[in-house]
Amino acid sequence: MSGTTEGPTPRAEAAPGAGPSEITRCDHQRPGLSELRDYRAAYAAAALPMAVVDHRGRIARPNDALGGLLGADPASLTGQPAAGLVGLASDGPALRAYNEVLRGARPRFRCVRRLKHTDGRPLWAEVTVVRMGDVADGTGRVLLSVADVSERRELRERLRHLRMHDPVTRLPNRTLFFERLAAVLATPPVPDGSPAPRHGRIGLCYLDIDGFKAVNDTLGHRTGDRLLAAVAGRLTHCAEADGLSTGSPLVARLGGDEFAILVEDSSGTQQLADLARSVLAALQRPFEVTGHRLSVSASIGVVERATAGTSATALMQAADTTLYWAKADGRARWTLFDPERNAHRMTRQSLSSTLGPAVERGEFTLEYQPLVGMADEVVRGVEALVRWNHPRFGLLAPSRFVPIAEEDGTIVQLGRWVLRTACRQARLWQLEHPEDPPLFVSVNVAVRQVRDSDLVTDVAEVLAETGLEPGLLQLELTESAVMGSPGRPLRVLQALSDMGVRIAIDDFGTGYSNLAYLSRLPVSVLKLDGSFVRGFRYEDGAHPSPADETIVEAMVQLAHRLGLTVTAECVETSGQAERLRRIGCDTGQGWLYSRAVAPERIAELIGSRPQDS
């Protein structure tokens, strides 16, 4: 046979003394040359970009796919540092993990890196590094594979964009807004390990469209959506104009007709105020939408503060509160967050939530202000004034909590307690001073007590329980609550009057009184508002008001002709008292005689002149 004929595949020679079994076992464990050639061919032709990296981190054998991915000749990659080629060298944590694989400290490492093709186009690559050999015997190598995941990444980004943006306005939605807000407020450590704020200050304009619901209800949701898209365009324009030098603020639609403009690096309150003004001006220009010319406005809550110590929850609560203020103040305006006003609101909420339990815990008390006969200055009765001994805020006057109680309905529960306590005290004075004329007690009644409770039954039960005569109880209602009250309120007042209880109109003269209607009401007393009495000053050098005197004199004469008695409130000087006496007022009440005092002090005044005691 000629030498061109290939002989059998060479076999490993047996070591001296080796038997057939040893030779067979060695052949079985070691791949043949043809098999190695097959592995190498498969490695070179593999579609997945790969490279064998030696223990020093340099590329020992790249495949063709890696060269194609990086836009380079595979041979030119040999000997180059692998970390630099796949973007690991510039990333500290990734580089440390990669080196741990090279040293055998960890078996594998995977990350995603943004690379650049030699033609300039970017690509996203999933880099995987896996150990192949043993570090101890010096064969420690790793297999580097680089998978192009650009399409997968782009798809994920498109899906994220759809999830994070509003389909109507194309603006970032609530989810993306709060994600960005959280990132702005985060305070990562600086290299030396000490915490440092990422941004100095932050600003937020939180707005909604005034009357947007009417557009949806009358013109339909299609027009409403077009209007929202148009509003979004103008907001974006305002934000871009604001951020010409510092980067545009983030404009987001939070839901419905609510939008937010986040200023990540605010220069101060003035920047936010200017932005809010520009937004109002932009939205006040008419919109042309689906053939309709629409004019809208917006209410804007503005918050600006340091990022240090600020949370996303606190910032949004402040913005929501300030937006509410803007609407309450008349809409079509912007309002800046006011910590003092917010503290008052928080106090109000705290009082509202604890009013009911406070009545049950006995935190309320009554003080009494004398009602004095103008002719002889003898105490004829008292007005019961409620106070709240609040465990946190101290002694609170009625003006701090009665309006809240009227709003939430707690006034019914509180009013029953005041009525019962005042009647019990009046009866006690009567029993302790049987030789003196008994004092009547005047109790304020809110209109909600008349409408939402069985006031007639409550009064009857209290009078029966305490033994107080009906004629010694006077119920005071404001003029606005009594005048022109048809239906049930008027029937309630008539039933109380038929029972013998006196009805007084408080703050008379401040409302729009129908004097003809007054004659048909079951009223016994008119209490003149203190604003009229203040015009009667002489001692402090102020000139008395002739108009006030004329009005008071006319009201006193009218009341007497209707069979009513008149009480003047806020009597502070003897000159006022003398003039009111000449005009014909029956009783007076004010600091000239006494402030509201404890019941023990009233006991000392029974049968005497307050100024002499």
C-alpha positions as CSV (number, residue, x, y, z in Angstrom):
1,M,0.0,0.0,0.0
2,S,1.2,3.4,-0.8
3,G,2.0,5.9,1.9
4,T,-1.1,7.9,1.0
5,T,-3.3,5.4,2.7
6,E,-4.3,6.5,6.2
7,G,-3.5,4.0,8.8
8,P,-5.4,3.3,12.0
9,T,-5.8,6.1,14.6
10,P,-2.7,6.1,16.8
11,R,-3.2,4.6,20.2
12,A,-1.5,5.5,23.4
13,E,1.5,3.3,24.2
14,A,1.1,1.2,27.3
15,A,3.4,1.9,30.1
16,P,5.8,-0.9,31.0
17,G,4.0,-3.6,32.9
18,A,0.6,-2.3,31.9
19,G,-1.9,-4.9,31.0
20,P,-4.7,-4.8,28.5
21,S,-7.2,-3.6,31.0
22,E,-5.2,-0.5,31.9
23,I,-4.8,0.5,28.3
24,T,-8.5,0.1,27.6
25,R,-9.4,2.2,30.6
26,C,-7.0,5.0,29.6
27,D,-8.5,5.1,26.1
28,H,-12.0,5.3,27.5
29,Q,-11.2,8.3,29.7
30,R,-9.3,10.5,27.2
31,P,-11.2,11.8,24.1
32,G,-9.7,11.0,20.7
33,L,-8.2,13.6,18.5
34,S,-11.1,13.5,16.1
35,E,-13.5,14.1,19.0
36,L,-11.3,17.1,20.1
37,R,-11.4,18.5,16.6
38,D,-15.2,18.2,16.7
39,Y,-15.4,20.1,20.0
40,R,-13.2,22.8,18.6
41,A,-15.2,23.0,15.4
42,A,-18.4,23.3,17.3
43,Y,-16.9,26.0,19.6
44,A,-15.7,28.0,16.6
45,A,-19.0,27.7,14.7
46,A,-21.2,28.3,17.7
47,A,-23.7,31.2,17.3
48,L,-23.3,32.2,20.9
49,P,-20.3,34.6,21.3
50,M,-17.7,32.9,23.6
51,A,-14.1,33.0,24.7
52,V,-11.9,31.0,26.9
53,V,-10.2,33.3,29.4
54,D,-7.0,32.3,31.2
55,H,-6.3,32.8,34.9
56,R,-4.8,36.3,34.3
57,G,-8.1,37.4,32.8
58,R,-6.9,37.6,29.2
59,I,-8.7,36.0,26.2
60,A,-7.0,32.8,25.2
61,R,-9.4,31.5,22.5
62,P,-12.3,33.6,21.2
63,N,-14.8,32.1,18.8
64,D,-16.0,33.7,15.5
65,A,-19.3,34.8,17.0
66,L,-17.6,37.0,19.6
67,G,-15.6,38.7,16.9
68,G,-18.8,39.3,15.0
69,L,-20.6,40.7,18.0
70,L,-17.8,43.1,18.8
71,G,-17.2,43.9,15.1
72,A,-13.6,42.7,15.3
73,D,-11.3,40.0,13.9
74,P,-11.4,37.1,16.4
75,A,-7.7,36.7,16.2
76,S,-7.2,40.4,17.2
77,L,-9.0,39.7,20.5
78,T,-6.5,37.1,21.7
79,G,-4.5,38.3,24.6
80,Q,-6.7,41.3,25.4
81,P,-8.2,41.7,28.9
82,A,-11.7,40.2,28.8
83,A,-13.1,42.6,31.4
84,G,-12.4,45.6,29.2
85,L,-14.0,44.1,26.1
86,V,-17.3,43.4,27.9
87,G,-17.5,46.5,30.0
88,L,-16.7,45.0,33.4
89,A,-13.6,47.1,34.1
90,S,-15.6,50.3,34.7
91,D,-18.0,48.7,37.1
92,G,-16.5,48.1,40.5
93,P,-19.0,45.6,41.9
94,A,-19.1,43.6,38.6
95,L,-15.3,43.6,38.3
96,R,-14.9,42.3,41.9
97,A,-17.4,39.4,41.2
98,Y,-15.6,38.6,37.9
99,N,-12.2,38.4,39.7
100,E,-13.7,36.1,42.3
101,V,-14.6,33.7,39.5
102,L,-11.0,33.9,38.2
103,R,-9.6,33.2,41.7
104,G,-12.0,30.3,42.2
105,A,-13.8,32.0,45.0
106,R,-17.2,31.7,43.2
107,P,-18.3,29.3,40.4
108,R,-20.0,31.7,38.1
109,F,-21.1,35.3,37.6
110,R,-23.7,36.9,35.3
111,C,-24.7,40.5,34.5
112,V,-26.1,42.7,31.8
113,R,-23.9,45.4,30.2
114,R,-24.4,48.1,27.7
115,L,-21.7,47.7,25.0
116,K,-21.0,49.6,21.8
117,H,-20.5,47.9,18.4
118,T,-17.5,49.1,16.3
119,D,-20.0,50.6,13.9
120,G,-21.3,52.8,16.8
121,R,-24.6,51.2,17.5
122,P,-25.3,50.3,21.1
123,L,-26.2,46.8,22.2
124,W,-27.2,45.2,25.4
125,A,-25.3,42.0,26.3
126,E,-25.8,39.4,29.0
127,V,-22.3,38.5,30.1
128,T,-21.8,35.1,31.8
129,V,-18.5,33.9,33.3
130,V,-18.2,30.2,34.4
131,R,-15.1,28.3,35.8
132,M,-13.7,25.5,33.6
133,G,-10.6,24.3,35.5
134,D,-8.9,23.9,38.8
135,V,-7.0,26.9,40.2
136,A,-4.7,24.6,42.2
137,D,-3.2,22.8,39.3
138,G,-2.7,25.9,37.2
139,T,-5.3,25.1,34.7
140,G,-7.8,27.5,36.0
141,R,-9.6,29.0,33.1
142,V,-13.1,30.5,32.7
143,L,-15.6,30.4,29.8
144,L,-16.9,33.8,28.9
145,S,-20.2,34.0,26.9
146,V,-21.8,37.2,25.7
147,A,-25.5,37.0,24.5
148,D,-27.0,39.9,22.6
149,V,-30.2,40.7,24.5
150,S,-30.9,44.1,22.8
151,E,-34.2,43.0,21.3
152,R,-35.4,41.5,24.6
153,R,-34.3,44.6,26.4
154,E,-36.1,46.9,24.0
155,L,-39.2,44.8,24.3
156,R,-39.0,45.0,28.1
157,E,-38.5,48.8,27.9
158,R,-41.5,49.2,25.6
159,L,-43.6,47.2,27.9
160,R,-42.4,49.2,30.9
161,H,-43.1,52.4,29.0
162,L,-46.7,51.3,28.4
163,R,-47.0,50.3,32.1
164,M,-45.5,53.6,33.3
165,H,-47.3,56.1,31.0
166,D,-50.9,57.3,30.7
167,P,-52.5,56.2,27.4
168,V,-54.6,59.3,27.2
169,T,-52.0,62.0,27.7
170,R,-48.8,60.0,27.1
171,L,-47.5,61.5,30.3
172,P,-45.8,59.5,33.1
173,N,-48.5,57.9,35.2
174,R,-48.9,57.7,39.0
175,T,-46.5,54.6,39.2
176,L,-43.7,56.3,37.4
177,F,-44.2,59.6,39.3
178,F,-43.9,57.9,42.7
179,E,-40.9,55.9,41.5
180,R,-39.1,59.1,40.4
181,L,-40.2,60.9,43.6
182,A,-38.7,58.1,45.8
183,A,-35.5,58.2,43.8
184,V,-35.2,62.0,44.3
185,L,-35.8,61.7,48.0
186,A,-33.3,58.8,48.5
187,T,-30.1,59.7,50.3
188,P,-27.4,57.2,49.3
189,P,-24.1,57.3,51.1
190,V,-21.1,59.1,49.6
191,P,-17.8,57.2,49.1
192,D,-16.5,57.8,52.6
193,G,-19.6,56.2,54.0
194,S,-21.3,59.3,55.5
195,P,-24.9,60.0,54.3
196,A,-25.5,62.9,52.1
197,P,-28.7,64.2,50.4
198,R,-28.9,63.6,46.7
199,H,-30.7,66.9,46.1
200,G,-30.9,70.0,48.1
201,R,-34.5,71.0,47.7
202,I,-37.6,69.7,46.0
203,G,-40.8,71.4,44.7
204,L,-44.2,70.1,43.6
205,C,-47.2,71.7,41.9
206,Y,-50.3,69.5,42.4
207,L,-53.3,70.5,40.4
208,D,-56.6,69.5,39.1
209,I,-59.0,70.9,36.5
210,D,-61.8,72.9,38.0
211,G,-65.2,71.7,36.7
212,F,-63.8,68.9,34.6
213,K,-66.6,66.6,35.5
214,A,-69.1,68.9,33.8
215,V,-67.2,68.5,30.5
216,N,-67.4,64.7,30.8
217,D,-71.1,64.8,31.8
218,T,-72.2,67.2,29.0
219,L,-69.8,66.5,26.1
220,G,-68.8,62.9,26.8
221,H,-65.6,61.1,27.7
222,R,-64.1,61.4,24.2
223,T,-64.1,65.2,24.5
224,G,-62.9,64.9,28.1
225,D,-60.0,62.8,27.1
226,R,-59.0,65.2,24.3
227,L,-59.2,68.0,26.7
228,L,-56.9,66.2,29.2
229,A,-54.4,65.6,26.3
230,A,-54.5,69.3,25.4
231,V,-54.0,70.2,29.1
232,A,-51.0,67.8,29.3
233,G,-49.4,69.5,26.3
234,R,-49.6,72.9,27.9
235,L,-48.3,71.7,31.2
236,T,-45.3,70.1,29.4
237,H,-44.6,73.3,27.6
238,C,-44.7,75.2,30.9
239,A,-42.3,72.6,32.5
240,E,-39.9,72.8,29.5
241,A,-39.8,76.6,29.7
242,D,-39.2,76.4,33.5
243,G,-36.3,74.0,33.0
244,L,-34.4,75.6,30.2
245,S,-31.2,75.8,32.2
246,T,-31.6,73.0,34.8
247,G,-33.6,70.3,33.1
248,S,-37.3,70.1,32.7
249,P,-39.5,69.1,35.7
250,L,-41.4,65.9,35.5
251,V,-45.0,66.3,34.4
252,A,-47.3,63.4,35.3
253,R,-51.0,62.5,35.3
254,L,-51.9,61.0,38.6
255,G,-55.4,60.0,37.7
256,G,-58.7,61.6,36.6
257,D,-58.1,65.3,36.1
258,E,-55.2,65.4,38.6
259,F,-51.7,66.3,37.4
260,A,-48.4,66.9,39.2
261,I,-45.2,68.8,38.2
262,L,-42.2,67.6,40.1
263,V,-39.2,70.0,40.3
264,E,-36.3,67.8,41.4
265,D,-33.7,70.5,42.1
266,S,-35.8,73.5,43.2
267,S,-34.0,76.9,43.5
268,G,-36.6,78.0,46.1
269,T,-40.2,79.0,46.5
270,Q,-40.0,81.7,43.9
271,Q,-39.4,79.1,41.2
272,L,-42.4,77.1,42.2
273,A,-44.6,80.3,42.4
274,D,-43.5,81.4,38.9
275,L,-44.2,77.9,37.5
276,A,-47.7,77.9,39.1
277,R,-48.5,81.3,37.6
278,S,-47.4,80.2,34.2
279,V,-49.6,77.1,34.4
280,L,-52.6,79.1,35.4
281,A,-52.1,81.5,32.6
282,A,-51.6,78.7,30.1
283,L,-54.7,76.9,31.1
284,Q,-56.9,80.0,31.1
285,R,-56.5,80.3,27.3
286,P,-59.5,78.6,25.6
287,F,-59.1,75.1,24.2
288,E,-60.4,74.0,20.8
289,V,-61.5,70.4,21.3
290,T,-63.7,68.2,19.0
291,G,-65.4,71.3,17.6
292,H,-66.0,72.9,21.0
293,R,-64.3,76.0,22.5
294,L,-63.7,75.2,26.1
295,S,-62.5,77.4,28.9
296,V,-61.2,75.8,32.0
297,S,-59.2,76.8,35.1
298,A,-57.1,74.9,37.6
299,S,-56.5,74.9,41.3
300,I,-52.9,74.3,42.3
301,G,-51.3,73.3,45.6
302,V,-47.6,74.3,45.8
303,V,-45.1,72.7,48.1
304,E,-41.4,73.6,48.3
305,R,-39.0,72.3,50.9
306,A,-35.6,70.7,51.6
307,T,-35.4,67.0,50.7
308,A,-33.6,66.2,54.0
309,G,-36.2,64.8,56.4
310,T,-38.9,64.8,53.7
311,S,-40.8,61.6,52.8
312,A,-43.0,61.0,49.7
313,T,-46.0,60.5,52.0
314,A,-45.4,63.8,53.8
315,L,-44.8,65.7,50.6
316,M,-48.0,64.4,48.9
317,Q,-50.1,65.0,52.1
318,A,-48.9,68.6,52.1
319,A,-49.6,69.0,48.4
320,D,-53.1,67.5,48.8
321,T,-53.9,69.7,51.7
322,T,-52.7,72.8,49.8
323,L,-54.7,71.9,46.7
324,Y,-57.8,71.7,49.0
325,W,-57.0,75.2,50.3
326,A,-56.8,76.5,46.8
327,K,-60.2,75.1,46.0
328,A,-61.7,76.3,49.3
329,D,-60.3,79.8,48.7
330,G,-62.2,80.1,45.4
331,R,-60.5,77.9,42.8
332,A,-58.6,79.1,39.7
333,R,-55.6,80.0,41.9
334,W,-52.5,78.6,43.4
335,T,-51.8,78.3,47.1
336,L,-48.5,77.8,48.9
337,F,-48.2,75.3,51.7
338,D,-48.4,77.1,55.1
339,P,-47.1,75.1,58.1
340,E,-49.0,77.2,60.5
341,R,-52.3,76.8,58.7
342,N,-51.6,73.1,58.4
343,A,-50.9,72.9,62.1
344,H,-54.3,74.5,62.8
345,R,-55.9,72.0,60.4
346,M,-54.2,69.1,62.2
347,T,-55.3,70.4,65.5
348,R,-58.9,70.7,64.2
349,Q,-58.7,67.1,63.0
350,S,-57.4,66.0,66.4
351,L,-60.2,67.8,68.2
352,S,-62.8,66.3,65.8
353,S,-61.6,62.8,66.4
354,T,-61.7,63.1,70.2
355,L,-64.8,65.2,70.8
356,G,-67.2,62.3,71.4
357,P,-64.9,60.4,73.8
358,A,-64.1,63.6,75.6
359,V,-67.7,64.1,76.6
360,E,-67.8,60.5,78.0
361,R,-64.5,61.1,79.8
362,G,-65.9,64.3,81.5
363,E,-63.3,66.7,80.0
364,F,-65.8,69.5,79.6
365,T,-66.8,72.0,82.2
366,L,-69.2,75.0,82.4
367,E,-68.6,78.6,83.4
368,Y,-71.3,81.1,83.9
369,Q,-71.5,84.8,82.9
370,P,-74.1,86.9,84.8
371,L,-77.1,88.6,83.1
372,V,-77.7,91.8,85.0
373,G,-80.8,94.0,85.3
374,M,-80.0,97.3,83.7
375,A,-82.2,99.2,86.2
376,D,-80.8,97.9,89.4
377,E,-77.7,96.0,88.3
378,V,-78.9,92.9,90.2
379,V,-78.0,89.4,88.8
380,R,-81.1,88.0,87.2
381,G,-79.7,85.0,85.4
382,V,-76.6,83.5,83.9
383,E,-75.4,82.2,80.5
384,A,-73.8,78.8,80.6
385,L,-70.6,78.7,78.5
386,V,-68.8,75.4,77.9
387,R,-65.1,74.9,78.1
388,W,-62.9,71.9,77.2
389,N,-60.1,70.9,79.5
390,H,-58.2,69.2,76.7
391,P,-55.3,67.0,78.0
392,R,-53.0,68.2,75.3
393,F,-54.1,71.7,74.3
394,G,-55.3,73.0,77.7
395,L,-58.5,75.0,78.4
396,L,-60.3,75.6,75.1
397,A,-62.9,78.3,74.5
398,P,-66.2,77.3,72.6
399,S,-65.0,79.0,69.4
400,R,-62.3,76.3,69.1
401,F,-64.5,73.2,69.2
402,V,-68.2,74.1,68.9
403,P,-68.1,74.7,65.1
404,I,-66.4,71.3,64.7
405,A,-69.0,69.7,66.9
406,E,-71.7,71.3,64.7
407,E,-70.1,69.9,61.5
408,D,-69.7,66.3,62.7
409,G,-72.9,66.1,64.7
410,T,-71.2,65.7,68.1
411,I,-73.0,68.9,69.1
412,V,-76.1,66.8,69.9
413,Q,-74.2,64.7,72.5
414,L,-72.4,67.7,73.9
415,G,-75.6,69.8,73.9
416,R,-77.4,67.3,76.1
417,W,-74.5,67.3,78.6
418,V,-74.5,71.1,78.7
419,L,-78.3,71.3,79.1
420,R,-78.3,68.8,82.0
421,T,-75.3,70.2,83.8
422,A,-76.6,73.8,83.5
423,C,-80.1,73.0,84.7
424,R,-78.7,70.9,87.6
425,Q,-76.5,73.8,88.7
426,A,-79.4,76.3,88.5
427,R,-81.6,74.1,90.6
428,L,-78.7,73.7,93.1
429,W,-78.4,77.5,93.4
430,Q,-82.1,77.8,94.0
431,L,-82.0,75.2,96.8
432,E,-79.0,76.8,98.4
433,H,-80.5,80.3,98.3
434,P,-84.2,79.9,99.0
435,E,-84.6,83.4,100.2
436,D,-83.4,85.0,97.0
437,P,-85.2,85.2,93.6
438,P,-84.1,82.1,91.6
439,L,-81.7,82.7,88.7
440,F,-82.7,81.6,85.2
441,V,-80.0,79.8,83.2
442,S,-79.5,80.5,79.5
443,V,-78.1,77.6,77.3
444,N,-77.0,77.9,73.7
445,V,-78.6,75.5,71.2
446,A,-77.2,74.8,67.8
447,V,-79.6,74.5,64.9
448,R,-78.4,70.9,64.4
449,Q,-79.7,70.1,67.8
450,V,-83.1,71.3,66.7
451,R,-83.1,69.4,63.4
452,D,-81.2,66.2,64.3
453,S,-82.4,65.4,67.8
454,D,-85.7,65.3,69.8
455,L,-84.9,68.5,71.6
456,V,-88.4,68.8,73.2
457,T,-88.0,65.4,74.8
458,D,-84.5,66.1,75.9
459,V,-85.6,69.4,77.6
460,A,-88.6,67.7,79.2
461,E,-86.5,64.9,80.6
462,V,-83.8,67.2,82.0
463,L,-86.4,69.5,83.7
464,A,-88.1,66.5,85.3
465,E,-84.8,65.0,86.4
466,T,-83.4,68.2,87.9
467,G,-86.7,69.7,89.2
468,L,-86.0,73.1,87.5
469,E,-89.0,75.1,86.6
470,P,-89.4,75.6,82.8
471,G,-89.6,79.4,83.2
472,L,-86.0,79.3,84.7
473,L,-84.6,77.8,81.5
474,Q,-83.8,80.0,78.5
475,L,-82.6,78.5,75.2
476,E,-80.5,80.7,72.9
477,L,-80.5,80.3,69.1
478,T,-78.7,82.5,66.6
479,E,-80.8,84.8,64.4
480,S,-79.8,83.0,61.2
481,A,-81.0,79.7,62.8
482,V,-84.4,81.1,63.9
483,M,-85.5,83.7,61.3
484,G,-87.4,82.1,58.4
485,S,-87.1,78.6,59.8
486,P,-90.2,76.8,58.4
487,G,-91.3,73.3,59.2
488,R,-89.9,71.2,62.0
489,P,-87.6,73.8,63.6
490,L,-90.5,76.2,64.1
491,R,-92.7,73.5,65.5
492,V,-89.9,72.5,68.0
493,L,-89.6,76.1,69.2
494,Q,-93.3,76.4,69.6
495,A,-93.5,73.2,71.6
496,L,-90.7,74.5,73.9
497,S,-92.4,77.8,74.4
498,D,-95.7,76.1,75.2
499,M,-93.8,74.1,77.8
500,G,-92.9,77.4,79.5
501,V,-89.2,77.6,78.3
502,R,-88.0,81.0,77.2
503,I,-86.6,81.3,73.7
504,A,-83.9,84.0,73.0
505,I,-82.5,85.1,69.6
506,D,-78.7,85.5,70.0
507,D,-76.6,88.0,68.1
508,F,-79.7,89.8,66.9
509,G,-79.2,92.5,64.3
510,T,-76.4,90.7,62.3
511,G,-78.6,88.7,60.0
512,Y,-81.3,89.6,57.5
513,S,-84.2,89.7,59.8
514,N,-87.8,89.6,58.6
515,L,-89.3,91.8,61.3
516,A,-92.9,90.8,60.3
517,Y,-91.9,87.2,60.7
518,L,-90.4,87.9,64.1
519,S,-93.8,88.7,65.5
520,R,-95.0,85.2,64.7
521,L,-92.1,83.4,66.4
522,P,-92.4,82.0,69.9
523,V,-89.5,84.2,71.1
524,S,-89.2,85.9,74.5
525,V,-85.9,87.7,74.4
526,L,-83.7,89.5,71.9
527,K,-80.0,89.6,72.6
528,L,-78.4,92.6,70.7
529,D,-75.1,91.7,69.0
530,G,-72.1,93.3,70.7
531,S,-71.1,95.1,67.5
532,F,-73.9,97.7,68.2
533,V,-73.0,98.1,71.9
534,R,-69.3,98.9,71.0
535,G,-70.5,102.0,69.3
536,F,-71.6,103.4,72.7
537,R,-68.1,104.2,74.0
538,Y,-67.3,107.3,75.9
539,E,-64.5,106.6,78.4
540,D,-61.8,105.6,76.0
541,G,-62.0,108.8,74.0
542,A,-63.8,107.3,71.0
543,H,-66.8,109.1,69.6
544,P,-70.1,107.2,70.0
545,S,-71.8,106.2,66.8
546,P,-75.1,108.0,66.3
547,A,-76.2,105.4,63.8
548,D,-75.6,102.5,66.3
549,E,-77.5,104.3,69.0
550,T,-80.4,105.0,66.6
551,I,-80.5,101.4,65.5
552,V,-80.4,100.0,69.0
553,E,-83.0,102.4,70.2
554,A,-85.3,101.4,67.3
555,M,-84.8,97.7,68.0
556,V,-85.5,98.1,71.7
557,Q,-88.7,99.9,71.0
558,L,-89.8,97.4,68.4
559,A,-89.0,94.5,70.8
560,H,-91.0,96.0,73.6
561,R,-94.0,96.6,71.4
562,L,-93.8,92.9,70.5
563,G,-93.7,92.0,74.2
564,L,-90.1,90.9,74.1
565,T,-87.3,91.8,76.5
566,V,-83.9,93.0,75.3
567,T,-80.4,91.9,76.5
568,A,-77.4,94.0,75.5
569,E,-74.2,91.9,75.0
570,C,-70.5,93.1,75.4
571,V,-71.2,95.9,77.9
572,E,-67.7,96.9,79.0
573,T,-68.0,100.5,80.3
574,S,-70.3,102.4,82.7
575,G,-71.0,104.9,79.9
576,Q,-72.3,102.1,77.6
577,A,-74.4,100.8,80.5
578,E,-75.9,104.3,81.2
579,R,-76.8,104.9,77.6
580,L,-78.4,101.4,77.2
581,R,-80.3,101.9,80.4
582,R,-81.8,105.2,79.1
583,I,-82.7,103.6,75.8
584,G,-84.6,100.9,77.7
585,C,-82.5,97.7,77.5
586,D,-83.8,95.2,80.2
587,T,-80.6,93.3,81.0
588,G,-76.9,93.5,80.2
589,Q,-74.1,91.1,79.9
590,G,-70.4,91.9,79.6
591,W,-67.0,92.4,81.3
592,L,-68.3,95.5,83.1
593,Y,-70.3,93.2,85.4
594,S,-68.3,90.0,85.2
595,R,-66.4,87.6,83.0
596,A,-67.6,84.0,82.8
597,V,-66.7,82.4,86.2
598,A,-67.0,79.1,88.0
599,P,-70.3,78.2,89.7
600,E,-68.9,79.0,93.2
601,R,-68.4,82.6,92.2
602,I,-71.9,82.9,90.9
603,A,-73.2,81.7,94.2
604,E,-71.5,84.7,95.8
605,L,-73.2,87.1,93.4
606,I,-76.8,85.9,94.0
607,G,-78.9,88.8,95.3
608,S,-76.1,91.3,94.9
609,R,-74.6,93.8,92.4
610,P,-71.6,92.2,90.6
611,Q,-69.7,95.5,90.7
612,D,-70.1,95.8,94.4
613,S,-68.9,92.2,95.3
